């Protein structure tokens, strides 16, 4: 008799964002005139840049002519986009070749799917709290997970524990959900730890375009030794506003091997089995986003979101609410006032000042008592939100 994968029963009952949506819709149905401001999910609100749109329109026109029509593309992505990504790495002094880059439909699927190329009995180290996909995809695959504590004492930037010997390490910087960013010395400790344990770091750099401090690394490949122990996963979703377009990439150095097998070769084999490639139209838009004009236009949008984050951060400072993030990141991670738990604080914000955020407990046990705000909202909504948040001291 056929059986379902029982590991799904080990997942939390509801994915955090589905539960947020359910509670919000329930409240709206009971309060139809409520003006709700959503600062929860990390979805962009500004439109695609003109440079990207023009490139995609041209690509659509090409698809309408027999001479320029394209069907299935290369599994690893078109060379023109991989070369553009390779060139973009040079901004950070990183030499990555086009054949070390694998284009995909986004970082979320990559961070989950890449586990398939490793044995299921490999131990996985994941910070707590963390982006839920790392945990959920590991649980569904029946993998063994160990956690490292990220907390207020270490500013939610945990460092290696040499008593733990993992094979796979998930790191995210700038971090989702906390907005915390590793510096070079801290990342070097993780690289040294991985090398010593012959482990691989899966480094999620989806938010690297928000880094503004010159002493903070944008890529793990800025760290000595990382080419022998790291895979980098990145995305156009936040930097270029591609959340609804879908494009990302995985960078795997050619000299990263397990035994005599190149990890990149194994990843490409996996992709060729289960993935037919990102659309030509999308890749043309992504390449345009990496052009000089495209970068300039994207940075204007990123600056907009950064200003939103700064406004939220300044408001929390005024109220003396502990938080991190708000700089070098689109997220703010705050301590719930008066030791209120995360979901109770969610309900207070929703019902009393009509703001939707994300309860920290949805990201792991160490997120309990904390809360995430996103800066991806519209400016007028963020301004209204800051005024409403200032009323919190009278409402709690």
DRENDO-1510 file (C-alpha; in Angstrom, 1 decimal, always signed):
<recs>
REC; n; res; u; v; w
REC; 1; UNK; +0.0; +0.0; +0.0 .
REC; 2; UNK; +1.3; +3.4; -0.9 .
REC; 3; UNK; +2.4; +5.6; +2.0 .
REC; 4; UNK; +3.0; +9.3; +2.3 .
REC; 5; UNK; +6.3; +10.9; +3.5 .
REC; 6; UNK; +5.7; +10.8; +7.2 .
REC; 7; UNK; +8.3; +13.5; +7.7 .
REC; 8; UNK; +5.7; +16.1; +6.7 .
REC; 9; UNK; +4.0; +15.3; +10.0 .
REC; 10; UNK; +7.0; +16.6; +11.8 .
REC; 11; UNK; +6.6; +20.1; +10.3 .
REC; 12; UNK; +4.9; +22.8; +12.3 .
REC; 13; UNK; +1.1; +22.8; +11.6 .
REC; 14; UNK; +1.1; +26.0; +9.7 .
REC; 15; UNK; +3.8; +27.8; +7.8 .
REC; 16; UNK; +4.3; +31.1; +9.6 .
REC; 17; UNK; +3.3; +33.3; +6.7 .
REC; 18; UNK; +0.2; +31.3; +6.0 .
REC; 19; UNK; -0.8; +31.7; +9.7 .
REC; 20; UNK; -0.2; +35.4; +9.5 .
REC; 21; UNK; -2.4; +35.6; +6.5 .
REC; 22; UNK; -5.1; +33.6; +8.1 .
REC; 23; UNK; -5.2; +35.8; +11.3 .
REC; 24; UNK; -5.0; +39.0; +9.2 .
REC; 25; UNK; -7.9; +37.9; +7.0 .
REC; 26; UNK; -10.0; +36.9; +9.9 .
REC; 27; UNK; -9.5; +40.3; +11.6 .
REC; 28; UNK; -10.3; +42.1; +8.3 .
REC; 29; UNK; -13.5; +40.2; +7.9 .
REC; 30; UNK; -14.6; +41.3; +11.3 .
REC; 31; UNK; -13.3; +44.8; +10.9 .
REC; 32; UNK; -13.8; +45.7; +7.2 .
REC; 33; UNK; -13.0; +49.4; +7.6 .
REC; 34; UNK; -9.6; +48.8; +9.3 .
REC; 35; UNK; -6.7; +50.3; +7.4 .
REC; 36; UNK; -4.1; +47.6; +7.8 .
REC; 37; UNK; -0.4; +48.3; +7.1 .
REC; 38; UNK; +1.6; +45.1; +6.2 .
REC; 39; UNK; +5.2; +45.1; +7.4 .
REC; 40; UNK; +5.4; +41.3; +7.6 .
REC; 41; UNK; +6.4; +39.3; +4.6 .
REC; 42; UNK; +9.5; +40.4; +2.8 .
REC; 43; UNK; +7.9; +41.2; -0.6 .
REC; 44; UNK; +8.9; +44.3; -2.6 .
REC; 45; UNK; +6.5; +47.0; -3.4 .
REC; 46; UNK; +8.3; +49.1; -6.0 .
REC; 47; UNK; +8.0; +48.3; -9.7 .
REC; 48; UNK; +10.7; +46.9; -11.9 .
REC; 49; UNK; +13.2; +49.4; -13.2 .
REC; 50; UNK; +12.8; +50.8; -16.7 .
REC; 51; UNK; +16.1; +49.1; -17.8 .
REC; 52; UNK; +14.8; +45.7; -16.8 .
REC; 53; UNK; +11.4; +46.3; -18.4 .
REC; 54; UNK; +12.9; +47.4; -21.7 .
REC; 55; UNK; +15.1; +44.3; -21.8 .
REC; 56; UNK; +12.2; +42.0; -21.1 .
REC; 57; UNK; +10.0; +43.7; -23.7 .
REC; 58; UNK; +12.8; +43.2; -26.3 .
REC; 59; UNK; +13.1; +39.6; -25.3 .
REC; 60; UNK; +9.3; +39.1; -25.7 .
REC; 61; UNK; +9.6; +40.6; -29.2 .
REC; 62; UNK; +12.4; +38.2; -30.0 .
REC; 63; UNK; +10.2; +35.3; -28.9 .
REC; 64; UNK; +7.7; +36.4; -31.5 .
REC; 65; UNK; +10.1; +36.0; -34.5 .
REC; 66; UNK; +11.2; +32.7; -35.9 .
REC; 67; UNK; +14.8; +33.9; -36.3 .
REC; 68; UNK; +15.2; +34.9; -32.7 .
REC; 69; UNK; +12.7; +32.5; -30.9 .
REC; 70; UNK; +14.2; +30.3; -28.2 .
REC; 71; UNK; +12.9; +27.1; -26.6 .
REC; 72; UNK; +14.6; +25.2; -23.9 .
REC; 73; UNK; +17.7; +27.1; -22.6 .
REC; 74; UNK; +20.8; +25.8; -21.0 .
REC; 75; UNK; +20.2; +24.1; -17.6 .
REC; 76; UNK; +22.9; +26.3; -16.1 .
REC; 77; UNK; +21.6; +29.5; -17.6 .
REC; 78; UNK; +22.5; +31.6; -20.6 .
REC; 79; UNK; +26.1; +32.6; -20.9 .
REC; 80; UNK; +25.2; +36.3; -21.2 .
REC; 81; UNK; +23.7; +36.3; -17.7 .
REC; 82; UNK; +26.3; +34.1; -16.1 .
REC; 83; UNK; +29.0; +36.4; -17.5 .
REC; 84; UNK; +27.2; +39.4; -16.1 .
REC; 85; UNK; +27.0; +37.8; -12.7 .
REC; 86; UNK; +30.7; +37.0; -12.9 .
REC; 87; UNK; +31.5; +40.6; -13.7 .
REC; 88; UNK; +29.4; +41.8; -10.8 .
REC; 89; UNK; +31.5; +39.7; -8.4 .
REC; 90; UNK; +34.5; +41.8; -9.4 .
REC; 91; UNK; +33.1; +44.8; -7.5 .
REC; 92; UNK; +33.9; +42.9; -4.4 .
REC; 93; UNK; +37.3; +41.7; -5.5 .
REC; 94; UNK; +36.0; +38.2; -6.1 .
REC; 95; UNK; +37.1; +36.2; -9.2 .
REC; 96; UNK; +34.3; +33.9; -10.1 .
REC; 97; UNK; +34.1; +32.5; -13.6 .
REC; 98; UNK; +30.9; +32.1; -15.6 .
REC; 99; UNK; +31.1; +28.3; -15.5 .
REC; 100; UNK; +30.9; +28.4; -11.7 .
REC; 101; UNK; +27.5; +30.1; -11.8 .
REC; 102; UNK; +24.2; +28.2; -12.1 .
REC; 103; UNK; +21.0; +30.3; -12.8 .
REC; 104; UNK; +17.7; +29.3; -11.2 .
REC; 105; UNK; +14.2; +30.5; -10.4 .
REC; 106; UNK; +15.2; +31.9; -7.0 .
REC; 107; UNK; +17.1; +31.4; -3.7 .
REC; 108; UNK; +14.3; +29.8; -1.8 .
REC; 109; UNK; +14.1; +26.8; -4.0 .
REC; 110; UNK; +17.9; +26.5; -4.3 .
REC; 111; UNK; +18.5; +26.5; -0.5 .
REC; 112; UNK; +16.1; +23.6; -0.2 .
REC; 113; UNK; +16.9; +21.7; -3.4 .
REC; 114; UNK; +20.7; +21.7; -3.1 .
REC; 115; UNK; +20.4; +19.3; -0.1 .
REC; 116; UNK; +19.5; +16.6; -2.7 .
REC; 117; UNK; +23.1; +16.3; -3.9 .
REC; 118; UNK; +24.3; +15.3; -0.4 .
REC; 119; UNK; +23.8; +12.0; +1.5 .
REC; 120; UNK; +20.7; +12.2; +3.7 .
REC; 121; UNK; +22.7; +11.0; +6.8 .
REC; 122; UNK; +24.8; +14.2; +6.8 .
REC; 123; UNK; +24.3; +16.3; +9.9 .
REC; 124; UNK; +23.1; +19.8; +9.3 .
REC; 125; UNK; +23.9; +22.9; +11.5 .
REC; 126; UNK; +21.3; +25.6; +11.4 .
REC; 127; UNK; +21.2; +28.8; +13.5 .
REC; 128; UNK; +18.1; +29.3; +15.8 .
REC; 129; UNK; +16.2; +31.5; +14.8 .
REC; 130; UNK; +16.4; +31.0; +11.1 .
REC; 131; UNK; +14.7; +31.3; +7.7 .
REC; 132; UNK; +12.1; +28.4; +7.9 .
REC; 133; UNK; +13.0; +26.9; +4.5 .
REC; 134; UNK; +16.4; +25.6; +5.9 .
REC; 135; UNK; +14.6; +23.7; +8.6 .
REC; 136; UNK; +11.5; +22.5; +6.8 .
REC; 137; UNK; +13.4; +21.2; +3.8 .
REC; 138; UNK; +15.8; +19.3; +6.1 .
REC; 139; UNK; +12.9; +17.8; +8.1 .
REC; 140; UNK; +11.0; +16.7; +5.0 .
REC; 141; UNK; +14.2; +14.9; +3.7 .
REC; 142; UNK; +14.6; +13.1; +7.1 .
REC; 143; UNK; +17.9; +14.8; +7.9 .
REC; 144; UNK; +19.5; +15.2; +11.3 .
REC; 145; UNK; +19.5; +18.8; +12.4 .
REC; 146; UNK; +21.6; +20.4; +15.2 .
REC; 147; UNK; +21.0; +24.0; +16.1 .
REC; 148; UNK; +23.4; +26.8; +17.2 .
REC; 149; UNK; +22.0; +29.5; +19.4 .
REC; 150; UNK; +21.6; +33.0; +18.0 .
REC; 151; UNK; +20.4; +35.3; +20.8 .
REC; 152; UNK; +20.5; +38.8; +22.2 .
REC; 153; UNK; +23.8; +38.1; +23.9 .
REC; 154; UNK; +25.6; +37.4; +20.6 .
REC; 155; UNK; +23.5; +40.0; +18.7 .
REC; 156; UNK; +22.0; +37.0; +16.8 .
REC; 157; UNK; +25.4; +36.3; +15.1 .
REC; 158; UNK; +26.5; +32.9; +16.6 .
REC; 159; UNK; +30.0; +31.7; +16.0 .
REC; 160; UNK; +31.2; +28.1; +15.6 .
REC; 161; UNK; +31.0; +25.6; +18.4 .
REC; 162; UNK; +33.9; +23.2; +17.9 .
REC; 163; UNK; +32.2; +20.5; +20.0 .
REC; 164; UNK; +29.7; +20.1; +17.2 .
REC; 165; UNK; +30.8; +18.5; +14.0 .
REC; 166; UNK; +28.3; +19.1; +11.2 .
REC; 167; UNK; +28.7; +18.2; +7.5 .
REC; 168; UNK; +26.5; +21.0; +6.2 .
REC; 169; UNK; +26.1; +24.5; +7.6 .
REC; 170; UNK; +23.4; +27.1; +6.7 .
REC; 171; UNK; +24.4; +30.7; +7.1 .
REC; 172; UNK; +22.5; +33.8; +6.0 .
REC; 173; UNK; +24.1; +37.3; +6.0 .
REC; 174; UNK; +22.5; +39.9; +6.0 .
REC; 175; UNK; +20.3; +37.6; +8.0 .
REC; 176; UNK; +16.7; +36.8; +7.5 .
REC; 177; UNK; +14.9; +37.3; +9.9 .
REC; 178; UNK; +17.2; +39.3; +12.2 .
REC; 179; UNK; +18.9; +41.7; +9.9 .
REC; 180; UNK; +22.2; +40.9; +11.6 .
REC; 181; UNK; +25.4; +40.9; +9.3 .
REC; 182; UNK; +28.6; +39.0; +9.8 .
REC; 183; UNK; +31.9; +40.9; +9.5 .
REC; 184; UNK; +35.0; +39.5; +7.8 .
REC; 185; UNK; +36.6; +38.1; +11.0 .
REC; 186; UNK; +33.4; +36.4; +12.0 .
REC; 187; UNK; +32.9; +34.8; +8.6 .
REC; 188; UNK; +36.6; +33.7; +8.6 .
REC; 189; UNK; +35.9; +31.8; +11.8 .
REC; 190; UNK; +33.1; +30.0; +10.1 .
REC; 191; UNK; +35.2; +29.2; +7.1 .
REC; 192; UNK; +38.0; +27.9; +9.3 .
REC; 193; UNK; +35.5; +25.8; +11.2 .
REC; 194; UNK; +34.1; +24.3; +8.0 .
REC; 195; UNK; +37.5; +23.5; +6.6 .
REC; 196; UNK; +38.5; +21.8; +9.8 .
REC; 197; UNK; +35.4; +19.6; +9.8 .
REC; 198; UNK; +35.5; +19.1; +6.0 .
REC; 199; UNK; +32.0; +20.6; +6.0 .
REC; 200; UNK; +30.2; +22.7; +3.4 .
REC; 201; UNK; +28.7; +26.1; +4.1 .
REC; 202; UNK; +25.5; +26.9; +2.2 .
REC; 203; UNK; +25.7; +30.7; +2.3 .
REC; 204; UNK; +22.5; +32.6; +1.6 .
REC; 205; UNK; +23.4; +36.1; +0.3 .
REC; 206; UNK; +20.0; +37.1; -1.0 .
REC; 207; UNK; +20.2; +40.4; +0.8 .
REC; 208; UNK; +23.8; +41.4; +0.0 .
REC; 209; UNK; +22.7; +44.4; -2.1 .
REC; 210; UNK; +21.5; +46.1; +1.2 .
REC; 211; UNK; +25.0; +46.2; +2.7 .
REC; 212; UNK; +26.4; +49.7; +2.8 .
REC; 213; UNK; +29.3; +49.5; +5.3 .
REC; 214; UNK; +32.5; +49.1; +3.3 .
REC; 215; UNK; +34.1; +46.8; +5.9 .
REC; 216; UNK; +31.3; +44.2; +5.6 .
REC; 217; UNK; +31.6; +41.3; +3.1 .
REC; 218; UNK; +28.9; +41.0; +0.3 .
REC; 219; UNK; +30.1; +37.5; -0.6 .
REC; 220; UNK; +31.5; +34.6; +1.4 .
REC; 221; UNK; +34.1; +34.3; -1.4 .
REC; 222; UNK; +35.7; +37.4; -0.1 .
REC; 223; UNK; +37.0; +35.2; +2.8 .
REC; 224; UNK; +40.2; +33.3; +2.4 .
REC; 225; UNK; +39.7; +29.5; +2.1 .
REC; 226; UNK; +36.0; +29.8; +1.3 .
REC; 227; UNK; +36.4; +28.4; -2.3 .
REC; 228; UNK; +37.2; +25.1; -0.7 .
REC; 229; UNK; +34.2; +24.9; +1.6 .
REC; 230; UNK; +31.3; +27.2; +0.5 .
REC; 231; UNK; +28.4; +27.4; -1.9 .
REC; 232; UNK; +26.8; +30.8; -2.3 .
REC; 233; UNK; +23.1; +31.2; -3.1 .
REC; 234; UNK; +21.9; +34.6; -4.3 .
REC; 235; UNK; +18.8; +36.2; -5.8 .
REC; 236; UNK; +17.5; +39.0; -7.9 .
REC; 237; UNK; +14.3; +39.1; -5.8 .
REC; 238; UNK; +15.2; +41.9; -3.4 .
REC; 239; UNK; +18.0; +43.7; -5.2 .
REC; 240; UNK; +16.2; +44.0; -8.5 .
REC; 241; UNK; +12.6; +43.5; -7.4 .
REC; 242; UNK; +12.2; +40.1; -9.0 .
REC; 243; UNK; +9.9; +38.5; -6.3 .
REC; 244; UNK; +7.2; +38.0; -8.9 .
REC; 245; UNK; +9.6; +37.4; -11.8 .
REC; 246; UNK; +11.8; +34.7; -10.2 .
REC; 247; UNK; +15.5; +34.5; -10.8 .
REC; 248; UNK; +18.4; +33.5; -8.7 .
REC; 249; UNK; +21.7; +31.7; -8.9 .
REC; 250; UNK; +24.1; +29.4; -7.1 .
REC; 251; UNK; +27.8; +29.9; -7.2 .
REC; 252; UNK; +30.0; +26.9; -6.8 .
REC; 253; UNK; +33.7; +27.2; -7.3 .
REC; 254; UNK; +35.1; +24.5; -9.6 .
REC; 255; UNK; +37.7; +23.5; -7.0 .
REC; 256; UNK; +35.0; +22.7; -4.4 .
REC; 257; UNK; +35.0; +18.9; -4.4 .
REC; 258; UNK; +33.8; +16.0; -2.4 .
REC; 259; UNK; +36.3; +13.2; -3.1 .
REC; 260; UNK; +36.9; +13.4; -6.8 .
REC; 261; UNK; +33.5; +14.9; -7.7 .
REC; 262; UNK; +33.0; +18.6; -8.3 .
REC; 263; UNK; +30.1; +19.8; -6.3 .
REC; 264; UNK; +29.1; +22.1; -9.2 .
REC; 265; UNK; +29.0; +19.1; -11.5 .
REC; 266; UNK; +26.6; +17.3; -9.1 .
REC; 267; UNK; +24.4; +20.4; -8.8 .
REC; 268; UNK; +24.1; +20.7; -12.6 .
REC; 269; UNK; +23.2; +17.0; -12.9 .
REC; 270; UNK; +20.5; +17.6; -10.3 .
REC; 271; UNK; +19.2; +20.6; -12.2 .
REC; 272; UNK; +19.2; +18.7; -15.5 .
REC; 273; UNK; +17.0; +16.0; -14.0 .
REC; 274; UNK; +14.4; +18.3; -12.2 .
REC; 275; UNK; +14.6; +21.8; -13.7 .
REC; 276; UNK; +14.2; +23.0; -17.3 .
REC; 277; UNK; +15.9; +26.3; -16.7 .
REC; 278; UNK; +14.8; +29.9; -16.1 .
REC; 279; UNK; +13.0; +31.6; -19.0 .
REC; 280; UNK; +15.0; +33.6; -21.6 .
REC; 281; UNK; +12.8; +36.6; -21.0 .
REC; 282; UNK; +13.6; +36.5; -17.3 .
REC; 283; UNK; +17.3; +36.1; -17.8 .
REC; 284; UNK; +17.4; +39.0; -20.2 .
REC; 285; UNK; +15.8; +41.1; -17.5 .
REC; 286; UNK; +18.3; +39.9; -14.9 .
REC; 287; UNK; +21.2; +40.7; -17.1 .
REC; 288; UNK; +19.9; +44.2; -17.7 .
REC; 289; UNK; +19.6; +44.6; -13.9 .
REC; 290; UNK; +23.4; +44.0; -13.7 .
REC; 291; UNK; +24.2; +46.6; -16.4 .
REC; 292; UNK; +25.6; +50.0; -15.2 .
REC; 293; UNK; +22.2; +51.6; -15.8 .
REC; 294; UNK; +20.3; +48.7; -14.2 .
REC; 295; UNK; +22.4; +48.8; -11.1 .
REC; 296; UNK; +21.9; +52.6; -10.8 .
REC; 297; UNK; +18.1; +52.1; -11.1 .
REC; 298; UNK; +18.0; +49.2; -8.6 .
REC; 299; UNK; +20.1; +51.1; -6.1 .
REC; 300; UNK; +17.4; +53.9; -6.1 .
REC; 301; UNK; +14.8; +51.3; -5.0 .
REC; 302; UNK; +17.1; +49.8; -2.4 .
REC; 303; UNK; +17.8; +53.3; -1.0 .
REC; 304; UNK; +14.1; +53.8; -0.7 .
REC; 305; UNK; +13.7; +50.6; +1.3 .
REC; 306; UNK; +16.7; +51.5; +3.4 .
REC; 307; UNK; +15.1; +54.9; +4.3 .
REC; 308; UNK; +12.0; +53.0; +5.3 .
REC; 309; UNK; +14.2; +50.8; +7.6 .
REC; 310; UNK; +15.9; +53.9; +9.0 .
REC; 311; UNK; +12.5; +55.5; +9.9 .
REC; 312; UNK; +11.4; +52.4; +11.7 .
REC; 313; UNK; +14.7; +52.1; +13.5 .
REC; 314; UNK; +14.6; +55.7; +14.7 .
REC; 315; UNK; +11.1; +55.3; +16.0 .
REC; 316; UNK; +12.1; +52.2; +18.0 .
REC; 317; UNK; +15.1; +54.1; +19.4 .
REC; 318; UNK; +12.8; +56.9; +20.4 .
REC; 319; UNK; +10.7; +54.4; +22.3 .
REC; 320; UNK; +13.8; +52.7; +23.8 .
REC; 321; UNK; +12.8; +49.4; +22.2 .
REC; 322; UNK; +15.8; +47.1; +21.7 .
REC; 323; UNK; +16.4; +46.0; +18.1 .
REC; 324; UNK; +19.0; +45.1; +15.5 .
REC; 325; UNK; +18.9; +45.5; +11.8 .
REC; 326; UNK; +17.6; +48.6; +10.1 .
REC; 327; UNK; +21.0; +49.1; +8.5 .
REC; 328; UNK; +22.7; +46.9; +5.9 .
REC; 329; UNK; +19.4; +45.0; +5.9 .
REC; 330; UNK; +15.7; +45.5; +5.0 .
REC; 331; UNK; +14.6; +43.8; +8.3 .
REC; 332; UNK; +14.4; +45.0; +11.9 .
REC; 333; UNK; +14.4; +42.5; +14.7 .
REC; 334; UNK; +13.0; +43.9; +17.9 .
REC; 335; UNK; +12.5; +42.7; +21.5 .
REC; 336; UNK; +8.8; +42.6; +22.3 .
REC; 337; UNK; +8.1; +45.2; +25.0 .
REC; 338; UNK; +7.3; +44.1; +28.6 .
REC; 339; UNK; +8.3; +40.5; +27.8 .
REC; 340; UNK; +5.2; +39.9; +25.7 .
REC; 341; UNK; +5.4; +36.7; +23.7 .
REC; 342; UNK; +5.7; +37.0; +19.9 .
REC; 343; UNK; +2.1; +36.0; +18.9 .
REC; 344; UNK; +0.5; +38.1; +21.6 .
REC; 345; UNK; +2.6; +41.1; +20.3 .
REC; 346; UNK; +1.4; +40.3; +16.8 .
REC; 347; UNK; -2.2; +40.4; +18.0 .
REC; 348; UNK; -1.6; +43.7; +19.8 .
REC; 349; UNK; -0.1; +45.3; +16.7 .
REC; 350; UNK; -2.9; +44.0; +14.5 .
REC; 351; UNK; -5.9; +44.8; +16.6 .
REC; 352; UNK; -4.8; +48.0; +18.3 .
REC; 353; UNK; -2.8; +49.8; +15.6 .
REC; 354; UNK; -3.6; +47.7; +12.5 .
REC; 355; UNK; +0.0; +46.8; +11.7 .
REC; 356; UNK; +1.0; +43.3; +10.5 .
REC; 357; UNK; +4.5; +42.1; +11.4 .
REC; 358; UNK; +6.1; +38.7; +11.8 .
REC; 359; UNK; +6.3; +36.9; +15.2 .
REC; 360; UNK; +9.9; +35.8; +16.0 .
REC; 361; UNK; +8.8; +32.5; +17.3 .
REC; 362; UNK; +7.9; +31.5; +13.8 .
REC; 363; UNK; +11.6; +31.4; +13.0 .
REC; 364; UNK; +12.6; +29.1; +15.9 .
REC; 365; UNK; +12.5; +28.8; +19.6 .
REC; 366; UNK; +15.1; +31.5; +20.1 .
REC; 367; UNK; +12.8; +33.9; +18.3 .
REC; 368; UNK; +10.2; +33.8; +21.0 .
REC; 369; UNK; +9.8; +37.2; +22.5 .
REC; 370; UNK; +11.1; +38.9; +19.4 .
REC; 371; UNK; +9.4; +40.3; +16.3 .
REC; 372; UNK; +10.4; +41.1; +12.7 .
REC; 373; UNK; +9.4; +44.2; +10.8 .
REC; 374; UNK; +10.0; +44.6; +7.0 .
REC; 375; UNK; +11.0; +47.8; +5.3 .
REC; 376; UNK; +9.5; +46.8; +2.0 .
REC; 377; UNK; +6.3; +48.7; +2.4 .
REC; 378; UNK; +5.3; +51.9; +0.7 .
REC; 379; UNK; +6.7; +55.1; +2.1 .
REC; 380; UNK; +3.3; +56.6; +3.1 .
REC; 381; UNK; +2.5; +53.3; +4.9 .
REC; 382; UNK; +5.8; +53.3; +6.7 .
REC; 383; UNK; +5.3; +56.9; +7.8 .
REC; 384; UNK; +1.8; +56.0; +9.2 .
REC; 385; UNK; +3.2; +52.9; +10.8 .
REC; 386; UNK; +5.9; +55.0; +12.7 .
REC; 387; UNK; +3.1; +57.2; +14.1 .
REC; 388; UNK; +1.1; +54.3; +15.1 .
REC; 389; UNK; +4.0; +52.5; +16.8 .
REC; 390; UNK; +4.7; +55.6; +18.9 .
REC; 391; UNK; +1.3; +55.0; +20.5 .
REC; 392; UNK; +2.4; +51.6; +21.7 .
REC; 393; UNK; +3.7; +52.9; +25.0 .
REC; 394; UNK; +0.1; +53.9; +25.8 .
REC; 395; UNK; -1.4; +50.6; +24.6 .
REC; 396; UNK; +0.8; +48.0; +26.3 .
</recs>
